[in-house]
Amino acid sequence: MRYDEVNSVFKMFGKGIPAVVSTSYFDPETKIVYLGGTYRNMTAPDELCLTENEYYILERRELNVTLMTTMKKLVEMNEDSRLFLKLLSDPNKWGEQRPDKSADVFLESITNTTRRYDMTISQEQAFTRVINNRLQIIWGPPGSGKTHFLALTILRYVDILQSLEIKGKGQGPQTIVLTAFTHSAINNLVQRVAQLHRDIAPRTGAENAVHPLVFYRLSNAQAGEVDGVQVVDPKDLAKLQRRPGSELNGQSQENIIRVVSGTVWQIRRASHPETGVDYMRNVHMLMIDEGSQLLAADSIHAIECLDPDNGRLIVAGDHLQLGPIIAGEYPKSELAIDPTGSIMKNLMRKKDNTPVSLQWEEGGPAMDIGPCTFQLQDNFRMNKQLGTFMQSIYGLKYVVRNPGRSLPYSENVARGLSLPSEIRRILDPSLSAVCIELQLTEDLHSTQAIKVRNDIRVAASVEASLVVGLVASYLEMVGWDTVTTLFVAVPHHVQRIAILDKVENAGLVTAFPMAFIKVDTIEKMQGQEADMVVVCFGMFDEFTLVNELAYLYSVHRWIVALSRARCKTVLLMTPEIKAPRIIGGPGKTDAGSLERLDGWGLLQAFEKYAEGLGGKFVWPMSDEFLRGVL
């Protein structure tokens, strides 16, 4: 235990306060925790010190270690109201303004048609919007190539700037900043830019125009290096700027183009008025990936670095997938749509400046997404069957680009296996959407269901046996020498632990070294993809379902779960999880229940879609099948 209070924030999170590292005894009747031993800082003259033989009330504290940094930025903004508050009050008004120097850039983008950087029609339209607007929100559904598009946008924009310089229309020193919610997303974008620069630029004749890039990744010295990208500590940018010729790489100082990437906290350090560099305080283009996961409050540190007259803001993400996770309840704001929500959610506005609906409706999102939002319309991930279902969520214009994708089965291996007919049907490559209804019951006299004690851990163990049986059969059909990826997505950690334990006991990782098997919660799967994904909702305890209504029936969680697969999605569910009496229970009384009803509706829609394809199964089935997996 650690005694944290607001006071501890001012003392650099834990310094100068007592830290309790062990307990002596807990009395379950009186609910008293007895502490024993000798601890540091327990006798210092501090208001938080513990006194021997005294009683204390333990309360949970929610502590944000970045609170003071954000508060300082808010104080700065209050003293000098810059663009963040203007942006939040009316994103469309701010976003539709053209930067003062945009005319040359726009004309160059439409007249120089020799270098399109292999963009699709949808990407070309999105790029035009990026050039036209100061604010452009890129709505990237699952598998739409959002990161690829952002990387192409950076290279093409730099190409335009360099082309203008050659024509004597240089735009002056330019700074492009890339950020995202996670380090992995930042690294992925940086690597994609570097890779495309190597692969595409020579083919399109743009190698000289975009090379060399002054490309920085803000991080420490231990960060992995990327070819063409210099890893630098934020505080060292000033040293590089002062060092003669260290940044130019053949470019003129007058029109130097810098691309800087890092987290919002690293960007704040690099733009600090005292220790940072001036070009990081007048950024010309800020690109935020994972904008649907980055808190609006955290994004302040990057957005306030924009050039107030010429800065462009690009926010990419998918508001229909999972957003930020916040503990506790917070008051509403008169200015922000959702003060504890993502920057993307707060900036997406309809034409009348009201928020875009986040609700799913069967038949697609027929909604007004406003003048500053554009949806990428290419589905590069999924095959035809999976992509068709996703069109019911993202619209008919969400076009499948790889309709013939199929599981990597080895026909010779599959023919030699004696697998139950149900297994072969479930894993049939021509059947991409599968729904398996698990008949679980605690009624010992039932002959129509698998008997299991009404306990989440016992149910998870049974579910894990069924899942591992499916996974093992799939890997046998694929073969030990074939590369494949397989995800098992679960809502609860107790399910994850049960499945991982059985995967390890079955020796699947050793037996199939070319297969990548990942078992994790749905949140951890966001942004990733696999050949086959097994989604596990094998809960049948009504008490759990009602009490976890908001969590289990979140439409955002269901969209993430059902959109990870390239070739096949297998949903394991129970009759109880789709029962109307669950939705009509006590959990439906609050204002947010409509979203959960949408999640329930999406579950029903997938079941109906799978049944239409011939992919609905009821478990248990034949004795032969059960012997193979239990």
Backbone torsions as a table, in degrees:
resi	resn	phi	psi	omega
1	MET	NA	151.3	176.3
2	ARG	-135.8	134.5	-179.0
3	TYR	-89.4	96.8	-178.9
4	ASP	-105.5	139.6	176.2
5	GLU	-145.1	171.3	178.4
6	VAL	-54.1	-32.6	179.4
7	ASN	-58.4	-32.3	-177.0
8	SER	-68.8	-26.9	177.9
9	VAL	-61.8	-41.6	180.0
10	PHE	-71.0	-15.9	-179.9
11	LYS	-105.7	27.0	174.3
12	MET	61.8	48.3	170.6
13	PHE	54.9	74.6	170.0
14	GLY	106.9	-13.7	-178.9
15	LYS	-82.1	129.1	178.3
16	GLY	87.1	7.3	177.1
17	ILE	-123.0	158.8	-178.1
18	PRO	-70.4	140.7	176.8
19	ALA	-120.5	121.3	-179.3
20	VAL	-100.0	120.1	-173.2
21	VAL	-108.6	-6.2	178.5
22	SER	-155.7	160.9	176.7
23	THR	-122.2	152.0	-177.9
24	SER	-91.8	-44.3	-174.4
25	TYR	-163.2	145.9	175.3
26	PHE	-123.2	124.2	178.9
27	ASP	-93.7	107.8	-175.7
28	PRO	-67.1	-23.2	-179.1
29	GLU	-77.5	-48.9	-179.9
30	THR	-87.7	-10.9	-177.5
31	LYS	58.2	39.2	178.5
32	ILE	-106.2	131.6	175.1
33	VAL	-98.5	121.3	178.7
34	TYR	-96.9	126.1	-179.0
35	LEU	-101.6	137.8	179.2
36	GLY	-134.1	162.8	178.3
37	GLY	101.9	-174.1	179.8
38	THR	-116.2	134.1	-175.2
39	TYR	-128.2	153.1	176.9
40	ARG	-67.2	149.0	172.6
41	ASN	64.2	15.1	-177.7
42	MET	-82.6	-18.3	-177.5
43	THR	-114.2	-0.3	179.9
44	ALA	-68.0	149.8	179.6
45	PRO	-71.1	81.0	-177.5
46	ASP	-134.7	143.7	-176.0
47	GLU	-65.7	-16.0	-178.8
48	LEU	-99.5	5.6	-178.7
49	CYS	-68.0	151.8	176.2
50	LEU	-94.3	142.5	178.7
51	THR	-110.2	135.4	-177.7
52	GLU	-59.7	138.0	177.5
53	ASN	69.2	12.4	174.7
54	GLU	-95.4	158.6	177.8
55	TYR	-106.6	140.3	-179.1
56	TYR	-132.6	148.1	175.5
57	ILE	-93.6	126.8	178.2
58	LEU	-91.9	126.4	177.5
59	GLU	-127.7	144.5	177.5
60	ARG	-73.7	135.8	178.8
61	ARG	-120.1	131.8	173.6
62	GLU	-94.6	115.7	-174.6
63	LEU	-123.1	127.8	176.7
64	ASN	-108.5	112.4	-174.1
65	VAL	-70.4	-12.3	177.9
66	THR	-96.7	8.0	-175.5
67	LEU	-57.4	-47.7	-175.2
68	MET	-65.3	-36.8	178.6
69	THR	-62.6	-45.3	179.2
70	THR	-65.8	-38.9	179.4
71	MET	-63.1	-39.9	178.3
72	LYS	-61.9	-41.3	179.1
73	LYS	-64.8	-39.1	178.1
74	LEU	-64.5	-37.7	177.1
75	VAL	-63.9	-42.7	178.2
76	GLU	-60.4	-43.0	-178.6
77	MET	-67.0	-35.3	179.4
78	ASN	-65.8	-34.6	179.6
79	GLU	-79.7	-30.1	-178.2
80	ASP	-138.2	83.7	-174.6
81	SER	-63.6	106.8	-179.7
82	ARG	-101.5	-144.9	-164.9
83	LEU	-86.1	-16.2	-175.3
84	PHE	-61.5	-45.8	-179.9
85	LEU	-67.1	-37.6	176.2
86	LYS	-64.1	-40.0	-179.6
87	LEU	-63.8	-43.9	-178.9
88	LEU	-69.6	-34.7	-176.1
89	SER	-69.0	-38.0	178.9
90	ASP	-153.8	82.8	-177.7
91	PRO	-58.3	-37.4	-177.8
92	ASN	-66.0	-42.6	179.8
93	LYS	-62.3	-45.1	179.1
94	TRP	-69.2	-40.5	-172.9
95	GLY	-72.0	-29.3	-177.7
96	GLU	-84.9	-3.2	174.0
97	GLN	-74.2	135.1	175.5
98	ARG	-87.0	136.8	175.5
99	PRO	-56.9	153.2	-175.4
100	ASP	-56.5	-33.1	-175.2
101	LYS	-106.8	25.8	-172.1
102	SER	-84.2	-16.9	-173.6
103	ALA	-59.7	-48.0	-179.6
104	ASP	-63.6	-40.3	-179.6
105	VAL	-63.8	-44.2	-179.6
106	PHE	-63.4	-47.4	-179.6
107	LEU	-61.9	-40.2	179.4
108	GLU	-65.7	-35.0	-178.2
109	SER	-68.5	-29.1	-178.0
110	ILE	-98.5	-20.3	-179.2
111	THR	-92.4	-30.8	179.3
112	ASN	-88.7	84.3	-174.8
113	THR	-93.9	4.8	-176.4
114	THR	-77.4	-21.2	-177.3
115	ARG	-124.6	97.5	-179.7
116	ARG	-99.3	-7.0	179.0
117	TYR	57.7	34.9	175.4
118	ASP	54.6	36.2	178.3
119	MET	-78.5	143.9	172.5
120	THR	-75.0	172.4	179.0
121	ILE	-59.8	-43.5	179.5
122	SER	-62.4	-43.3	179.0
123	GLN	-66.8	-37.1	178.1
124	GLU	-62.9	-42.0	178.1
125	GLN	-64.8	-40.6	179.1
126	ALA	-65.2	-39.4	179.8
127	PHE	-64.9	-39.4	177.1
128	THR	-60.5	-39.7	177.3
129	ARG	-65.3	-37.8	178.0
130	VAL	-60.3	-42.3	-179.1
131	ILE	-70.4	-36.9	-175.4
132	ASN	-76.4	-36.7	-172.2
133	ASN	-105.1	151.2	171.8
134	ARG	-75.3	-36.7	176.5
135	LEU	-113.5	124.9	174.4
136	GLN	-134.3	119.9	176.3
137	ILE	-96.8	123.3	179.7
138	ILE	-101.6	107.4	178.0
139	TRP	-85.6	108.3	-176.7
140	GLY	-110.4	98.5	176.9
141	PRO	-61.4	170.3	-179.2
142	PRO	-56.6	130.4	176.0
143	GLY	74.9	15.3	-176.9
144	SER	-85.7	2.2	179.1
145	GLY	73.4	35.8	-175.9
146	LYS	-61.0	-48.3	-179.4
147	THR	-64.5	-39.6	177.8
148	HIS	-61.3	-44.0	178.9
149	PHE	-63.0	-43.4	179.8
150	LEU	-60.6	-41.1	178.8
151	ALA	-64.9	-42.8	177.1
152	LEU	-62.1	-39.1	179.8
153	THR	-61.8	-43.2	179.4
154	ILE	-61.0	-50.0	-177.4
155	LEU	-64.2	-42.4	-177.7
156	ARG	-69.0	-36.3	178.1
157	TYR	-65.8	-43.1	177.2
158	VAL	-63.2	-39.6	177.9
159	ASP	-59.2	-43.7	178.9
160	ILE	-62.2	-43.9	-179.7
161	LEU	-62.7	-42.1	179.7
162	GLN	-68.1	-37.9	178.6
163	SER	-64.0	-39.4	177.4
164	LEU	-65.2	-36.9	178.8
165	GLU	-63.7	-41.5	178.8
166	ILE	-61.2	-34.0	-179.8
167	LYS	-85.1	6.4	179.7
168	GLY	78.3	19.1	179.7
169	LYS	-118.1	37.5	-177.9
170	GLY	-53.7	142.1	-177.1
171	GLN	-91.9	4.6	-178.6
172	GLY	85.4	178.5	179.1
173	PRO	-56.9	135.3	-177.4
174	GLN	-126.0	139.8	175.5
175	THR	-124.4	123.5	177.1
176	ILE	-113.2	124.9	-176.9
177	VAL	-115.5	132.7	178.9
178	LEU	-115.1	133.4	176.3
179	THR	-146.4	168.6	179.5
180	ALA	-160.4	177.4	-178.0
181	PHE	-72.5	-36.5	-176.4
182	THR	-120.9	156.3	175.4
183	HIS	-61.5	-39.4	-177.4
184	SER	-63.1	-38.0	178.4
185	ALA	-67.5	-38.7	177.3
186	ILE	-63.7	-47.9	-179.8
187	ASN	-62.2	-39.1	179.2
188	ASN	-62.7	-42.9	179.2
189	LEU	-66.9	-42.8	178.7
190	VAL	-61.1	-45.9	179.9
191	GLN	-64.3	-37.2	179.9
192	ARG	-66.8	-40.6	177.3
193	VAL	-61.4	-47.2	-178.8
194	ALA	-63.3	-41.1	-179.4
195	GLN	-66.3	-46.7	179.9
196	LEU	-65.2	-33.6	177.2
197	HIS	-62.2	-39.3	179.1
198	ARG	-73.8	-38.4	-171.5
199	ASP	-87.3	-42.3	-171.5
200	ILE	-92.4	-41.7	-174.3
201	ALA	-54.9	-46.7	179.5
202	PRO	-62.3	-36.0	-178.7
203	ARG	-68.7	-33.5	-175.0
204	THR	-94.5	1.5	-179.4
205	GLY	77.6	16.3	-176.7
206	ALA	-103.8	9.8	-174.3
207	GLU	-59.6	-44.5	-178.6
208	ASN	-71.1	-29.7	-176.6
209	ALA	-70.9	-40.2	-175.2
210	VAL	-104.7	5.0	179.8
211	HIS	-121.8	135.5	2.0
212	PRO	-91.6	149.1	174.3
213	LEU	-89.4	139.9	168.2
214	VAL	-88.7	95.8	-167.9
215	PHE	-119.9	117.4	-178.5
216	TYR	-114.5	140.9	167.7
217	ARG	-114.4	111.1	-179.3
218	LEU	-71.8	116.3	-179.2
219	SER	-171.5	-174.5	176.4
220	ASN	-92.3	177.2	-174.3
221	ALA	-66.5	-20.5	-177.1
222	GLN	-81.6	-8.7	-178.0
223	ALA	-65.4	146.8	179.8
224	GLY	-65.1	142.3	-177.6
225	GLU	-90.3	147.3	175.8
226	VAL	-121.7	135.5	-178.3
227	ASP	-57.3	125.2	179.1
228	GLY	89.1	-1.9	-178.6
229	VAL	-119.9	129.4	-179.2
230	GLN	-97.7	120.8	176.5
231	VAL	-81.5	126.1	-175.8
232	VAL	-143.5	140.4	174.8
233	ASP	-68.8	139.7	-177.9
234	PRO	-52.2	-36.5	-177.1
235	LYS	-74.4	-12.0	-178.4
236	ASP	-93.3	-3.7	178.2
237	LEU	-60.9	-38.3	179.7
238	ALA	-63.5	-37.1	179.0
239	LYS	-64.6	-42.1	179.4
240	LEU	-64.1	-39.2	-179.4
241	GLN	-65.6	-35.6	-178.1
242	ARG	-78.3	-21.1	-177.4
243	ARG	-76.9	119.7	-175.6
244	PRO	-57.7	125.6	173.8
245	GLY	73.4	2.2	-174.8
246	SER	-71.3	-24.5	-175.8
247	GLU	-105.3	-18.4	-164.9
248	LEU	-67.8	-43.6	-179.9
249	ASN	49.2	40.2	178.6
250	GLY	91.4	-9.2	178.5
251	GLN	-86.3	158.3	175.3
252	SER	-82.3	144.1	179.0
253	GLN	-61.7	-28.6	-176.8
254	GLU	-64.9	-34.5	-176.7
255	ASN	-125.3	31.6	-178.9
256	ILE	-63.8	140.8	179.1
257	ILE	-117.9	120.1	178.8
258	ARG	-112.0	135.1	172.8
259	VAL	-114.8	118.3	-175.2
260	VAL	-121.2	131.5	-179.4
261	SER	-126.1	146.4	178.9
262	GLY	170.3	173.9	176.7
263	THR	-71.8	167.4	179.8
264	VAL	-63.0	-29.1	-179.7
265	TRP	-75.2	-37.6	175.6
266	GLN	-67.6	-37.1	177.7
267	ILE	-64.9	-39.4	178.0
268	ARG	-61.4	-43.3	179.3
269	ARG	-63.5	-40.4	-178.5
270	ALA	-70.1	-23.1	-178.3
271	SER	-104.0	8.3	-176.7
272	HIS	-57.8	134.5	-176.7
273	PRO	-57.4	-28.3	-176.0
274	GLU	-98.4	-41.1	-174.3
275	THR	-109.6	-9.4	-177.9
276	GLY	-90.2	-164.0	-178.7
277	VAL	-116.9	150.4	-174.3
278	ASP	-65.6	-35.0	-176.7
279	TYR	-68.7	-19.0	175.9
280	MET	-82.2	-4.4	176.6
281	ARG	-102.8	1.3	177.5
282	ASN	-140.7	62.4	-176.0
283	VAL	-74.5	137.5	-177.3
284	HIS	-91.8	-27.0	175.7
285	MET	-144.9	124.9	175.0
286	LEU	-114.9	124.5	-179.1
287	MET	-116.3	119.2	-179.5
288	ILE	-110.5	112.0	172.6
289	ASP	-89.7	160.1	-176.2
290	GLU	55.6	36.4	-178.5
291	GLY	-63.8	-20.1	177.9
292	SER	-81.3	-4.4	177.9
293	GLN	-114.6	-17.2	-178.0
294	LEU	-83.7	125.0	178.9
295	LEU	-59.8	139.1	177.4
296	ALA	-58.8	-39.0	-179.4
297	ALA	-63.0	-36.6	179.6
298	ASP	-74.5	-31.3	-177.7
299	SER	-67.6	-16.4	179.6
300	ILE	-52.3	-41.3	-173.2
301	HIS	-63.6	-28.8	177.6
302	ALA	-90.8	-43.1	-176.0
303	ILE	-63.6	-36.6	-179.2
304	GLU	-69.3	-7.2	176.3
305	CYS	-85.1	-9.4	-177.7
306	LEU	-66.0	144.6	171.5
307	ASP	-61.4	120.8	-174.7
308	PRO	-63.7	-20.6	-177.7
309	ASP	-101.0	-36.3	-172.0
310	ASN	-122.7	0.4	-175.4
311	GLY	-68.6	141.3	176.1
312	ARG	-112.7	144.6	179.1
313	LEU	-125.1	124.9	176.3
314	ILE	-119.4	122.6	179.5
315	VAL	-120.4	121.3	-177.2
316	ALA	-118.6	143.5	178.9
317	GLY	168.6	-166.6	178.2
318	ASP	-140.2	106.0	-176.2
319	HIS	-69.2	-11.8	178.5
320	LEU	-86.0	-10.6	174.9
321	GLN	-94.4	-175.4	-173.8
322	LEU	-66.2	135.9	178.8
323	GLY	-103.6	-162.0	-179.7
324	PRO	-62.7	147.5	176.9
325	ILE	-106.1	117.4	-176.3
326	ILE	-119.5	132.1	176.1
327	ALA	-89.3	136.4	176.0
328	GLY	93.8	171.0	178.6
329	GLU	-108.4	141.1	-177.5
330	TYR	-129.5	150.8	-180.0
331	PRO	-67.7	156.5	178.2
332	LYS	-75.4	159.0	-179.3
333	SER	-114.3	144.3	176.8
334	GLU	-75.5	-23.0	-175.5
335	LEU	-98.0	-49.6	-175.5
336	ALA	-86.7	144.0	174.8
337	ILE	-61.0	-46.2	179.4
338	ASP	-145.3	99.9	-175.7
339	PRO	-63.2	-20.4	177.0
340	THR	-106.6	13.4	-180.0
341	GLY	-97.6	-175.3	-177.2
342	SER	-77.7	161.3	177.3
343	ILE	-66.7	-33.5	179.2
344	MET	-66.5	-43.9	179.8
345	LYS	-61.8	-38.0	-177.8
346	ASN	-74.9	-23.9	-177.4
347	LEU	-95.6	-19.5	179.7
348	MET	-74.0	109.9	-178.6
349	ARG	-129.6	148.2	173.1
350	LYS	-72.4	179.1	-179.4
351	LYS	-60.8	-29.9	-179.5
352	ASP	-90.8	12.5	176.7
353	ASN	73.2	12.9	173.5
354	THR	-89.5	156.6	-175.2
355	PRO	-66.8	146.2	174.8
356	VAL	-70.9	137.3	179.7
357	SER	-65.4	138.5	177.7
358	LEU	-100.2	9.6	-174.0
359	GLN	-89.1	147.3	177.0
360	TRP	-94.8	136.9	175.5
361	GLU	-129.0	135.3	-179.9
362	GLU	-60.4	131.0	-176.8
363	GLY	110.1	-7.4	174.7
364	GLY	110.6	166.2	-176.6
365	PRO	-85.6	73.9	177.2
366	ALA	-76.9	82.3	-173.2
367	MET	-137.1	158.9	174.1
368	ASP	-84.2	113.2	-178.3
369	ILE	-101.5	4.0	172.9
370	GLY	86.4	168.1	-175.5
371	PRO	-77.1	-15.5	-175.7
372	CYS	-108.3	15.0	177.9
373	THR	-121.7	136.6	177.1
374	PHE	-133.3	134.1	179.9
375	GLN	-96.7	124.3	171.2
376	LEU	-67.0	136.5	-168.2
377	GLN	-117.9	19.1	178.5
378	ASP	-109.4	127.4	174.9
379	ASN	-105.0	95.2	-178.4
380	PHE	-84.5	-12.8	-171.6
381	ARG	-84.8	-51.3	-162.9
382	MET	-96.2	157.4	173.0
383	ASN	-80.5	-175.7	-170.8
384	LYS	-62.7	-45.9	-176.0
385	GLN	-65.2	-46.7	179.5
386	LEU	-67.8	-39.7	179.9
387	GLY	-65.3	-35.4	178.4
388	THR	-63.9	-40.5	177.5
389	PHE	-64.8	-40.8	-179.3
390	MET	-66.0	-23.1	175.8
391	GLN	-64.8	-26.1	177.2
392	SER	-69.1	-16.2	178.8
393	ILE	-101.1	-45.0	-172.5
394	TYR	-104.5	0.0	175.8
395	GLY	102.2	157.4	-176.4
396	LEU	-69.3	-18.4	178.8
397	LYS	-78.7	-4.9	178.3
398	TYR	-80.4	84.7	-166.1
399	VAL	-84.1	134.4	177.8
400	VAL	-77.6	123.7	-177.6
401	ARG	-99.4	-13.8	178.2
402	ASN	-129.6	64.9	-173.0
403	PRO	-64.4	-25.1	-175.0
404	GLY	-91.0	9.7	-179.0
405	ARG	-61.0	139.7	-177.5
406	SER	-146.6	159.1	179.0
407	LEU	-62.7	144.5	-174.1
408	PRO	-81.7	62.8	-179.1
409	TYR	-77.5	146.2	169.9
410	SER	-97.5	110.0	-175.2
411	GLU	-58.9	-39.8	-178.7
412	ASN	-63.7	-41.7	179.1
413	VAL	-67.7	-44.3	-176.4
414	ALA	-62.2	-37.4	-178.8
415	ARG	-65.6	-30.8	-176.8
416	GLY	-84.1	1.0	-177.6
417	LEU	-97.9	139.0	176.6
418	SER	-99.7	82.9	-178.6
419	LEU	-106.3	148.7	176.5
420	PRO	-56.6	151.2	-177.2
421	SER	-61.9	-33.8	179.3
422	GLU	-64.1	-39.5	178.9
423	ILE	-62.3	-46.2	-179.2
424	ARG	-62.1	-37.5	-179.5
425	ARG	-71.1	-43.2	-179.9
426	ILE	-61.7	-39.5	-176.6
427	LEU	-94.4	9.0	178.1
428	ASP	-58.1	123.9	-178.9
429	PRO	-59.9	-24.3	-178.9
430	SER	-80.2	-5.0	-178.9
431	LEU	-115.8	103.5	-171.5
432	SER	-94.8	-24.5	179.3
433	ALA	-114.7	115.2	-176.5
434	VAL	-125.7	135.7	176.6
435	CYS	-125.7	120.8	-179.7
436	ILE	-112.5	120.1	179.5
437	GLU	-94.0	115.0	-178.8
438	LEU	-85.7	120.6	177.9
439	GLN	-92.7	93.5	179.9
440	LEU	-110.4	140.1	179.9
441	THR	-152.2	155.9	173.6
442	GLU	-100.3	4.5	177.7
443	ASP	-78.2	110.3	-175.7
444	LEU	-67.9	-17.7	-177.8
445	HIS	-94.2	-2.3	-178.4
446	SER	-73.6	138.3	176.3
447	THR	-110.4	1.2	-175.2
448	GLN	-106.1	2.8	-176.4
449	ALA	-148.9	162.5	175.6
450	ILE	-75.7	126.5	-177.3
451	LYS	-82.3	127.4	-178.8
452	VAL	-150.9	140.7	179.4
453	ARG	-64.0	143.5	-176.7
454	ASN	-74.8	74.6	-179.6
455	ASP	-143.7	133.7	-173.5
456	ILE	-61.7	-33.6	-179.0
457	ARG	-72.9	-38.7	177.9
458	VAL	-67.1	-44.4	177.7
459	ALA	-61.5	-38.8	179.0
460	ALA	-64.7	-35.4	179.3
461	SER	-67.4	-42.3	177.2
462	VAL	-64.4	-45.4	178.1
463	GLU	-58.8	-41.8	-179.6
464	ALA	-62.1	-38.3	178.3
465	SER	-62.9	-43.2	178.8
466	LEU	-65.2	-42.0	-178.8
467	VAL	-64.6	-47.7	-177.9
468	VAL	-66.4	-33.2	174.4
469	GLY	-61.5	-42.3	176.5
470	LEU	-64.8	-45.5	-178.1
471	VAL	-62.2	-45.2	-179.6
472	ALA	-62.6	-42.2	179.0
473	SER	-64.3	-41.5	178.3
474	TYR	-60.4	-46.4	-177.9
475	LEU	-66.5	-34.7	176.5
476	GLU	-65.0	-39.9	179.1
477	MET	-69.7	-33.0	178.0
478	VAL	-72.0	-42.2	-178.2
479	GLY	102.8	151.3	-173.8
480	TRP	-71.2	-20.5	-174.6
481	ASP	-104.1	15.3	-178.0
482	THR	-109.8	134.1	178.4
483	VAL	-76.6	129.3	176.7
484	THR	-154.8	158.5	176.7
485	THR	-124.3	139.8	-176.7
486	LEU	-142.1	126.6	178.3
487	PHE	-110.5	145.5	167.0
488	VAL	-121.1	112.3	-174.8
489	ALA	-105.2	128.9	-176.5
490	VAL	-131.3	152.9	175.5
491	PRO	-83.0	-24.7	-174.0
492	HIS	-119.0	146.2	178.1
493	HIS	-67.1	-30.3	179.4
494	VAL	-63.2	-34.0	175.0
495	GLN	-69.2	-44.2	-179.9
496	ARG	-57.8	-46.0	-178.3
497	ILE	-64.4	-43.2	-179.7
498	ALA	-62.8	-42.5	-178.7
499	ILE	-70.6	-43.8	178.4
500	LEU	-59.0	-40.0	179.8
501	ASP	-62.1	-43.5	-179.0
502	LYS	-74.2	-32.5	174.8
503	VAL	-62.6	-42.6	179.4
504	GLU	-66.4	-43.1	-179.7
505	ASN	-65.1	-31.4	-179.9
506	ALA	-77.6	-11.3	178.9
507	GLY	66.5	29.4	-175.0
508	LEU	-68.9	-36.5	-178.5
509	VAL	-64.2	-40.0	179.6
510	THR	-73.4	-41.0	-176.4
511	ALA	-70.9	-27.0	-178.0
512	PHE	-127.3	76.6	-173.7
513	PRO	-66.4	-20.8	-178.5
514	MET	-87.6	-4.1	-178.4
515	ALA	-96.7	137.6	174.4
516	PHE	-104.3	114.1	-178.0
517	ILE	-111.8	124.9	179.0
518	LYS	-127.4	126.6	176.6
519	VAL	-118.8	118.3	-176.8
520	ASP	-161.4	173.9	177.8
521	THR	-71.6	159.0	-176.4
522	ILE	-60.4	-37.0	179.5
523	GLU	-57.8	-40.1	-177.4
524	LYS	-73.6	-15.0	-179.4
525	MET	-85.3	-15.3	-176.1
526	GLN	-59.0	132.6	-179.4
527	GLY	88.2	0.5	-178.2
528	GLN	-119.2	167.3	-178.8
529	GLU	-148.6	158.6	-179.3
530	ALA	-150.1	165.9	177.5
531	ASP	-63.2	-48.6	179.4
532	MET	-130.9	141.0	179.1
533	VAL	-129.4	128.1	174.3
534	VAL	-103.5	119.0	-178.7
535	VAL	-103.8	122.0	-170.4
536	CYS	-109.2	110.9	172.3
537	PHE	-127.6	54.2	-176.4
538	GLY	-85.0	42.2	177.9
539	MET	-94.8	138.9	178.2
540	PHE	-132.5	2.9	178.2
541	ASP	-81.9	113.4	-175.8
542	GLU	-63.8	-31.0	178.7
543	PHE	-61.5	-44.7	178.7
544	THR	-65.7	-42.9	-176.9
545	LEU	-63.7	-42.1	-178.9
546	VAL	-71.0	-42.2	-175.9
547	ASN	-75.1	-18.6	178.1
548	GLU	-114.4	31.3	-175.3
549	LEU	-56.1	-49.7	-176.3
550	ALA	-62.1	-36.1	-176.8
551	TYR	-77.0	-51.7	-172.4
552	LEU	-73.2	-28.9	-175.4
553	TYR	-105.9	17.1	176.3
554	SER	-65.2	124.9	-179.6
555	VAL	-62.9	-32.9	-180.0
556	HIS	-64.8	-39.6	179.0
557	ARG	-67.0	-40.4	179.6
558	TRP	-67.7	-38.3	178.6
559	ILE	-63.6	-43.2	177.6
560	VAL	-60.8	-46.3	-176.6
561	ALA	-62.6	-41.0	-173.6
562	LEU	-88.4	2.6	-176.5
563	SER	-119.4	15.3	-177.9
564	ARG	-87.1	-22.4	-169.6
565	ALA	-86.8	144.7	172.6
566	ARG	-88.5	-37.6	-170.8
567	CYS	-122.4	-32.2	-177.0
568	LYS	-154.2	134.8	172.0
569	THR	-118.4	124.9	177.2
570	VAL	-113.5	116.5	179.5
571	LEU	-102.4	121.5	172.9
572	LEU	-98.8	124.3	-176.2
573	MET	-143.7	177.4	177.0
574	THR	-127.6	159.8	175.9
575	PRO	-61.0	-31.5	-176.9
576	GLU	-66.1	-34.5	-174.0
577	ILE	-71.7	-17.6	177.6
578	LYS	-109.5	8.4	-177.0
579	ALA	-69.0	132.5	179.5
580	PRO	-59.1	-29.0	-178.2
581	ARG	-68.6	-21.7	175.5
582	ILE	-70.3	-47.3	-179.6
583	ILE	-66.4	-32.1	-179.8
584	GLY	-85.1	6.8	-178.0
585	GLY	-75.8	-169.3	-175.1
586	PRO	-65.4	-18.9	-177.9
587	GLY	-72.8	-8.3	-175.0
588	LYS	-92.3	9.5	-173.1
589	THR	-85.5	-12.8	-176.8
590	ASP	-94.6	171.4	-172.4
591	ALA	-68.3	-23.0	-176.3
592	GLY	-87.4	8.3	-173.3
593	SER	-68.5	-24.7	-179.0
594	LEU	-61.6	-39.1	178.9
595	GLU	-62.4	-40.9	-179.7
596	ARG	-68.3	-35.2	175.6
597	LEU	-63.5	-34.8	175.6
598	ASP	-63.4	-41.7	177.2
599	GLY	-61.6	-41.5	176.3
600	TRP	-63.5	-40.8	178.2
601	GLY	-64.7	-37.0	178.8
602	LEU	-67.3	-38.6	174.7
603	LEU	-59.2	-47.0	179.2
604	GLN	-63.2	-38.8	-178.9
605	ALA	-65.2	-41.2	179.7
606	PHE	-66.9	-40.7	178.1
607	GLU	-60.5	-45.2	179.7
608	LYS	-63.5	-40.6	-179.7
609	TYR	-65.7	-44.9	179.3
610	ALA	-63.1	-40.1	179.5
611	GLU	-63.0	-37.5	178.2
612	GLY	-65.1	-27.8	177.7
613	LEU	-85.9	-6.2	-174.4
614	GLY	86.9	20.6	-176.0
615	GLY	-108.3	22.2	177.1
616	LYS	-98.8	125.8	-179.8
617	PHE	-128.0	148.3	175.5
618	VAL	-114.9	129.4	-175.7
619	TRP	-112.1	133.7	12.1
620	PRO	-82.4	159.1	179.7
621	MET	-117.3	-120.8	-176.9
622	SER	-76.9	155.1	176.4
623	ASP	-60.3	-36.0	178.7
624	GLU	-60.0	-40.8	-179.5
625	PHE	-66.4	-47.1	-177.9
626	LEU	-64.3	-37.1	177.7
627	ARG	-63.1	-28.3	-177.8
628	GLY	-77.5	-19.2	-174.9
629	VAL	-121.9	-19.4	-177.7
630	LEU	-101.1	NA	NA
